[in-house]
Amino acid sequence: MSNARYAAWVAAFCALITLGAAQAPAQKYGGTVKVMFRTDPPSLNIHEGSANDYSLPMMPAHSNLVLYKPEEQVERLDTIMPELAESWSWSPDHTRLTFKLRQGVTFHDGKPFSSADVKATYDMARGADAKRRLRLNPRKSWFKNITEITTRGDQEVTFTLGRPQPALLAMLASGQSPVLAAHLSPAELRSRENGTGPFRLKQHNRDKNVLLEKNPHYFVKGRPYLDAIDYIIIRSRGTRIAAMQANQLDIGYPTETDQQAYETLKKAVPKMKFHRSTTNSHMEVVMNLQKPPFNNRRLREAVNLALDREEFVKVLFGGAGVVGSVHLPPPFGTFGLPQEDLVKLPGYNPADLPRNRERARQMLVELGYSAEKPLSLVMHVRATNVYIHMATWATDQLSRIGIKVEIRQVETANWFPMLTRRDFQMLLNTPAIAIDDPDANLYENFSCGSERNYGDYCEKDMEAKFAEQSSEIDQAKRVRLVHAIDRRIEGDFARPNLGWRIDYYAYWPHVKDFYPHNTIYNYFRMQDVWLDK
């Protein structure tokens, strides 16, 4: 090609690019996005809760030191960006993590943000401040490796660790790890929103909506685009789906659009947008290991062997799910057991189900139970449709080995306090791991003394194994260590897993630059979202 012809080709190509850019819709300011919501937030302090009922409506009002990039839908360490921090650096031995902080940031009440707020937040979260204690502290275990938090002036803070822990950065990037105002007490943080985020709380009408308005003093220039975010509270799931279909809502709720809802919406509204992914959410049986009868390992094994996991995924998830164990299974997650290892776990191979149930019935006989003297259990469930359906299924499963189950429903406001008190014998739970990292999962759900270790599984030798995988810098070695831990936890029948949910997150096409992730807690800052209507 001659130089003249090449120059002409380049000019034509550049013209096409320019034309495409000119035709692409530009971001628009203004408008209110309406988001599906299920219930009133139990607290305005994200650090006190584990469910999206806490974090979803409050995440736009807050900021983190670091955050997962909104546009990166699969979260990894290399998708983390600065937020309140301008930069960060590790010491050579990975035991000190230092952040340089932004200047000129203010809380919604006008008070300046500084390193003191960072220190106060994470000293409170790790339980190191006797004067600032959280009523509930589900992520205290995340930060137990922090030995000290020090400040250097207003714009620098350093986390000192007892051992290397690369995953600390990932936990700080979770939407459940915002920086809170040091000048407010824990009680004030529970009832008063005062963040540094792109939106601020305007009003909360109980059983109706939670309305956030644009923060005119947000530290990112030109953001947010939206005037407001309105979380519409609709308690009936059928009514929520109908409202989504009728365009009374712009964005759905994470985990809400199962296979059936997806097919209904797609047929009724062909232009509806869907994001298919796991939600990092799974369903599990939680038994209180510190109280009879589940302090008996053989009884826990019998319960585990009775469960038809393939049927669970088919019936409860409408096929929109995958069987997996402790960690998010591949290809959706990095650390879960591959299928060839999964089917070797007790209770996970569907071909073994008839033999497993016969073995479970024999175990009950050996433990002193019979048709004349059956084992009777109480199963607590959260008073929402998905929990109730799950409990009905589980009751039927356990009846097939001769166990009688009474279902007791608990309202959301009382659910997490009940779990924290361990005031139950057996329950069904739908935890969602905040980040796809073993440190968040293992320390939060299986370490001794963790508030969210609801069954109180506690094996001292496992604590050393948790620390070993957490300190490992080499990713391949870490995965192998985590797989060994996974097999051991399943062999102890600590919290039998039923399945990991796949969701078809629904939203209308006029909602732009909204990117659901492979986890459900970390992408709702909403500073870049805009409406094209």
N, C-alpha and C positions, 0 to 999 in steps of 0.2 A: 504494500500500500504506500503510495507516495505521501510525502509530508503534507501536501495540500489536502489530499483526500483524508488523511488521518486527522488533520486539524478540523476539517469539516465534520467528520464523524464525532469527534470530541465535543464540538460545539452543539451538534444535534442532540447528543446524549445529555449534556448539561442542561439543554433546554427542556428535555423531557423531565429531568429531575426537578427543575424549577417549576414546571407546570404541575407535576405531581404534588410538590410541596404547597403550591398555591391552592390546589384543590382540596388538600387535606383540611379538615375542620380545625379551626383555631379554638383554643380553650376559651370558654365563656365564663364570665363571672355571674353570680346570682343564682337564685333558686333554692328550694328546700328538697332534699332527698328524704324519702320516707322509707324507713327500714322496719322490717318485720321483727317484732319482739314478743316474748311469751309471758313475762311476768315483771313485777316491780323489782328493781335491783335491791337485794337485801341490805347492801351497804354501798356507800359511794367510794369506799376505800378498796381499790383493786387488791391490795396486799392482803386483805382479810378474806378473800374468796378464792374458790377454785373453778367456778363455773363461768361461762360466758354471760350469765345473768349479772355478774359483777363487772367484767372487763369490757364487754362489747359496748355498752353505752358510755363508759367513762374513758376508754382509750383515746378518743379524739380530744379529750380535755387535758391530756397529760403529755409528757415527753420522757424519753429515756436518755441515759448516757449514750447508748448506741441502739440501733434498730435494724431489723431485717429490711432490706430494700423492698419497697412496695411492689415494684414491677417484676421481681424475681420470685416466681411462684413455688420453687423448691428451695427450702431454706438450708443453708450450709454456713460454715464459718466465713467462707469467702463472699457471702452475700450480705454481710453486715456493714452498715454505714454509720458515720458519726451522726449524732443528733444534738444533745446538749453538750457532748464532747466535741471538740474540734479534731482531736487526734488521740491515739493511745499507743502505748509501747510496753513490751514485756521486758523484764530483766532477763539476762542470759540463762538463768536457771528456772525460769517460768514460775517464780514464787512472788513476784511483785508486778502488778499491773497498774500503770500510771496513766491518768487521763488529763489532758489539757482541755479546759472548759471554755465555752463561748462567753463572751462578754455582752452586756447590754440586754440580757434576758430578764423578764419580769414575770412574776406570778399574776394570776388574774386579778388579785387584789392590789396590784401595783408594787408589792414588795420585790426587791431584787433577788434573783437567783444567784447562789454562790456554792462553793465547795462545801460549806457548812450544811447545806440541804442534802447533798449527796451523802455525807457522813451520817447525818441524822437518820436518813431513810434506811440505809443498809445496816446501821447499828440496830435500828428498831427491827428490821426484817430478820436479822440473825439472832435477835434476843439478847443483845449485849448492852442495852440501855434500860436500866431498871426503872427509870422514870417515864419511859415511853414504851409501853407494852401494848401489843395488839390483842384484841379480844380473841380473834382466831388468827393463826399464823401458819397457814398450810405450806408455805415455801421456806420455812426456817431452815429445813435440811439442805436447801440449795446452797446456803451461805455458811455452813458449819465449818468449812475449811478456811474461812477468813479469820485471821488472828488479830488483825488490827487495820483500821482505816485512818489514814493521816492526811491532813491538808497542808498545803503550802500556799499561803495567800488565799485569795478568793477564787483563783482560776486553775488550781491544780489539786488533784486528789489521788492517793495511792492506796490500793488494796494489797495488803501483805497476806500471803497464804502459808499454811502449815506445810504444804507440799505442792508440787506442780499440779495445775488444773487448767488445761487449755479451754475446757468447756465453760469456765466462768464467764467468758465473753458472750457465749451463746445464751446463757441464762440471763445476763444483763440486757440482752437484746429482745427478750420476750416482752410481749405486750403486758404481761403480768408483773413486770419489774419497773414501773415508773418511778421517777424521782418526785418525792413529795415535799411539801413546805415544812421546814424545821420549826417555823413559828406557830404552827398549829398542833394541838394535842391530838393523840389518837382518837379521842372521842369527837373532836371537831372534824377530823379527817373522815370519820365515818358518816357524818351528816352534812358536811359542807364540801362542795367541790371547789378546789383552788389549785389548778394546775398551771402549766406553762404552755399547753398545747394549742392547736389551731382553732379549737372551739371551746366555749365555756357554757356551763349549765345556765339556762334561762329559766326553765320551770320544770317541775315534776308533778304531774297530776296522777295521783294514785289510780291504778287500774285503767289508765287512759293512755298516757304517753310520757316520754322523757324528751324534752326539747333542748337541743344545744344550739347556740348561736355563734356566729363568726367572732373570733377574737381579733379585734382591730390592732392589737399590739403584738401579734405573733412574730416571732423572731426571724422567720423565713420570709424574705421579701416577696410580695406578690401572692402569698398564700394565706388562707385557703381560697379556693374559687367559690365554693358554696356559701350561701348566706346562713344556712341552718341544716341541721340533721334532726329529723323527728322520728323517734323510736315509737312506733304504734303498738301498744300492748293489746294483744288478742290471745285470750287463753285457750280457745278452741282451735285445735290443729286444722280441722276441716275449714273453719272460717278463715284461718290464716292463708291457706292455699287458695281459697276462693277470692280473697282480697288481692292476692298476688296476680291471679288470673285476670281480675277486673281492672288492673293497673291502679289500684288504690294504694299499692306499695311498689316501690322502685327496686328494692333489694330484699332478698329473702333472708332467712336465718340459717347459720351454719348447722348442718346435720338435718335440716328440715326436709329437703327434697330427696326423698328416697326414690327407688325405682318406679313405684306406682305414681307418686306425685310428679315425677319427671315426665312420665308418659302422658299423664293428664294435661300438664301444662304445655308440653311440646305439641300435642295435638290441637289444643285450644288456641295456642299463641305460637305459631311456627317461628316467628321472629325472636322469641324469647332466647336469651343467652344462658348457657349452662357451662359450668366448670366442673368436670368430672375428676374427682380425686378422693383419696381417703381424707378423713377429717382429723387424723391422729386420735380418733375417738374409738373406744372399744367397749364391749359389755362384759362384765365379769361377775362371778359369784364371790362374795366376800363373807368369810366365816370368822367369827370371833375366836381366835386361836387360844386366847388366855382364859376362856371359860368353857365349862362342859356344855355340850358334848364334843365341841370341835377342838378341844385340846388333845383329842385322840387323832393321831395321824391316819389311822386306818379308816376312821369314819369319813374324814375328808377325802380320802382316796375313793371310797365307795360313792360319794356324791359326784366326784369328778368323772368316774367311769360311767355314770348313768346318763351323761349329757351327750346328745347327738348334735355336734357342732355344725355339721353340714346342713341338718334340718333347720337349725337356728338361723343360719345365714339365709337359707331359702325362704323361711316363713317370716321371720322378724324383719329381715332386711329386704325382702322381696327379691333376693338374689343379688342385691347391690351391696356386697360385702365379701370379705375374704377371711378364712380361718387363719389365725395366727396366735402366737403365744405372748410373751412378755413385751417384746418390742415390735414396733411397726414393721410389718412384713415387707420383704422386697416384692415388686420393684418400687413400692411407694416409699419405703424407708431404707436407711443405711445399715441398721444394726440387727434387724429381725432374722430369725432362723430361716434358711432356705427350705423349700418344700421337702426335699429329701431327708432333712434332719427333723422337720416338724412331725412327720408321720411316725417317727420312732418314739415320740413322747407318749406317755400313758394317756389314753382317751382321745388321741388325735387322729388315729387311723380309722376311717369309717367302716372299713372291712372288719374291724375287731369289735364293733358295737354289740352284737348279740352275746359274744363271749364275755365282753366286759360287764354287761349288765348281769349276767348269771354270776360272775365273780363278785359283783357288788352285793347281790342278794345274799350270797353265802357269807360275805363279810359281816353283814348285819346280823345274821343268825349267830355267828361266832361272837358277836358283841352283845348278845342277849336279847335281840329283838325278834319278833315273829308276827304272824298275822293276828294272833290274839293279843300281842303286846307290841304294837307298832311304834316306831320312833315318830314322835310328833314334834314339829318345829314351827317357829314363828319367823316369817320372812317379811322384813320391812322393805317397802318400796316408796319411791318418791311419787307424789300424787299427780303424775302427768301420764298421758296416754302411752308413751313409749315404754315407761317403766311398768305400767299395769299390764300391758300386753306381754312384756317379757316375763313378768311374774306368773302370769297364767300359764305360759309355755313351760316355765321351770317347774311349776307345781305338777303339771302333767308328767314331765320327765322323771321327777323324783317318785311319783306315785308308782312308776313301773318297776321300782325296786322295793316298794313297800313302805315308803316314807310319806307321812301325812304332813301337809304344809298349810298353815293359816297365814293369809296375806293381810298385812296391816299397812295402810297408806299414810304417808307423812307429807304435810305441806312443805313447800320449798323453804319457807322461812325457818322451819324447825329441822330441816333435813341435815344441814351441815353441823349445827350444834349437837344433834343426836349422834352423828358420826364421831365428832370430837370427843364426846363423853363415852363413846363405845357402848352406848345404851341399846344394844341389839344382840341378837343371837346369830342371825344370818340375814343378808340383804343382797340385793342386786344393784349394781352401780354402773354408771356409764362415764368413767373418767376419760378425759382427753389430755394426753401428755402435752405440756405447753410448748416443748421443743423436741425435735427428733434427736435426742441425745440421751445416752444412758444415765448421765449424772442427774438429770431432771427426773427421770423415771425411777431409777433404783433408789436414790436417796429419799425421794419424796414418798414412794409407795412401799418400799421394802426395808428401809434401814430402821434400826432399833430407835425408838423414841420419836420418830417422825409423826407429826400431827396427822398427816394424810395416810399413814400406814394403818388404815382403819382396822385391819384384822390383827394388828400387833404381831406380825411375823418378825421374829428376832432371832437370828443365828449369828453368834459372835464371829465365827470363822468367815461368814459371808461379808462382814464389815470390812475385813482385810482385802477380800477379793474386789469389793466395790472400790476401795481406795487404789488398788493396783491398776484396774482398768482406767480409772479417772486420771491417774498420773501419766499414763502411757501417751507419748507424743506420736509414735508410729501408728497410723490409722489401721493398717492391716492387722498388726498385733493386737490392737485394741478390740477390733471386731471379733477376733478369735477368743479373747478373754471374755467378752460380753456373751458370746454364744455358750460358753461353758457355764456362766452364771445363769443364763436363761434355762438351760437344762436342769440345773440344780433346783431353782425355784419351782419349776413345774413338777419336779420329783417330790418336793415337799408339800405340794398341793396347797400353796399359800393362798392364791386367789385365782381359781380356775377361770381361764379366759374363754369366752364364747365366740367372739368374732370381732373383726375390725370393720367399721362401717365405711361404705363408699357413698359419697354424696354428690348430687348434681346441683351444685350451688346455682340458684336461679337469680337472674337480674335482668332488667329491661335494657334494650340496646341503647337507649338514650343516656344511660349511665356510662360515662367515659372514664378511662384510666382507673378502673376498679379491678384489682387483680387478686382474687382469692388464692390462698396458699395451700400447701399440703398439710398445714396445721391451722387451727381455727382461732388462735389467740393473738396473732402477731401482725395483722395487716389492716387493722381498722383505724389507723390514724386519720385517713380520709383527707389529708391536706391537698392531695393532687386530683381528687375526684371532681368532675364537673358534669353538668347536664347539657345535653345537646337537644334542647327543645324550647 
